[in-house]
Amino acid sequence: MTLRVAINGYGRIGRCVLRAAYEAGRRNGLRVVAVNDIADPATMAHLTRYDSTHGRFPGEVELVDGNLHIEGDVIELLNEPDVAALRWPEVDLVMECSGAFHDVVTARQHLGSFEGGGVGRGAKRVLFSQPAQSDVDFTIVYGVNHENIPLDAKVLSNASCTTNCIVPVLKVLDDAYGVEAGAITTIHSAMNDQPVIDSFHHSDLRKTRSAMQSIIPVDTALAKGITRILPGLAGKLEARAIRVPTVNVSAMDISLRFARAADAAAVNDAIIRESRNLPVNVLGYTREPLASCDINHDPRSAVVDLEQTREIAGLVKVFVWFDNEWAYANRMLDVAQYLHTHRP
Ligand SMILES: NC(=O)c1ccc[n+]([C@@H]2O[C@H](COP(=O)([O-])OP(=O)(O)OC[C@H]3O[C@@H](n4cnc5c(N)ncnc54)[C@H](OP(=O)(O)O)[C@@H]3O)[C@@H](O)[C@H]2O)c1
């Protein structure tokens, strides 16, 4: 049986999800049947074909009667900014990738007539591509807690790209050596909520500044996001984030103090050992002298740069790469496929 997926918000993450569904055989059992965005269909088709970061779409993309045709599949294109007015076809899962809201009440509007057990239009479940409010039914970091998703959960969150990167690393190291305290800096590429040159931003004065000219400190709720998945680390972590003038791929610089003795070599050993016990593409490592562009289009949630693991006065520093777009989009698909194979 096919898992019918709809994507709301066809931006960086929405488009990566669709593309990843067609790459590397990830389509098995999953089909994107509808996409909604504020953009017009011709623009949506163009941005599907051409991507400055991930290159050309690996296949024919046609626009026929306002719908996308890809490899014989017809993907309905919708153009409705109001979730309450959206008319999805019958779908199993809406991937909510607009970033326009993060509350459960609005998310439930995607459920349409499926809310309350009906049949017909709408979605059976919603998966946010962001942390969302704490009253979502469940927040997932694939590879760490996806097997605990309640089977009757309707509104889910795939957490953030940074949470997906750091939680597998922290879980492994906490299990091995006990994390007593940690300071985290996320070094994140620019995003579409920043202007190319200085411009108005509704809530953050730092985000009024040109994304391509400055290193920009931004607010982050990462510490809270981590403890939603790993509650044992509550009160032990401090996190900050900076945006840097690159278009994709990010990194996390983590300093940890452990309860049990652990030097840099012991930390690397734990990462190497446990990476094999996690699902594919969750935790990787490298010893190569890479730069961020080498991680572009890498599907792994976290890639620990083993050569950068250092120790000083009881602190161990760990450096982790991640493709904030591509890895995250692949985790959205992993979660969708897990849900599909574990239906109520
Ligand atoms: N980019 C990343 O690395 C990343 C990683 C993980 C999670 N996320 C999260 O994923 C979400 C989307 O991020 P993104 O980077 O993909 O942003 P984006 O590139 O700005 O994409 C969002 C898309 O949704 C559209 N949109 C806005 N309001 C809408 C509405 N009411 N209905 C339908 N479409 C609407 C936007 O159109 P306009 O451009 O016309 O507004 C845009 O095309 C955010 O919550 C973000 O935090 C992003």
The ligand as an ORCA input file, in Angstrom:
! r2SCAN-3c Opt
* xyz 0 1
  N      16.025     25.436      5.942
  C      16.456     24.604      6.871
  O      17.634     24.295      6.970
  C      15.475     24.005      7.845
  C      15.840     22.806      8.484
  C      14.925     22.215      9.377
  C      13.719     22.809      9.622
  N      13.398     23.986      8.984
  C      12.086     24.563      9.281
  O      11.203     24.261      8.200
  C      10.288     25.350      8.006
  C      10.465     25.882      6.600
  O      11.794     26.333      6.443
  P      12.400     26.620      4.990
  O      13.844     26.888      5.205
  O      11.969     25.554      4.046
  O      11.666     27.991      4.672
  P      11.310     28.620      3.260
  O      12.372     28.284      2.268
  O      10.989     30.044      3.518
  O       9.989     27.823      2.848
  C       8.712     28.059      3.365
  C       7.760     28.053      2.188
  O       6.424     28.090      2.666
  C       5.725     29.121      1.977
  N       4.635     29.614      2.796
  C       4.622     30.622      3.699
  N       3.402     30.753      4.256
  C       2.629     29.786      3.702
  C       1.287     29.402      3.855
  N       0.461     30.060      4.705
  N       0.807     28.376      3.136
  C       1.610     27.709      2.266
  N       2.904     28.040      2.047
  C       3.409     29.055      2.771
  C       6.786     30.174      1.730
  O       6.357     31.081      0.740
  P       6.993     32.590      0.752
  O       8.458     32.400      0.497
  O       6.271     33.271     -0.344
  O       6.693     33.136      2.127
  C       7.940     29.286      1.284
  O       7.859     28.915     -0.072
  C      10.643     26.373      9.093
  O       9.813     26.142     10.208
  C      12.088     26.063      9.436
  O      12.435     26.439     10.751
  C      14.237     24.575      8.086
*
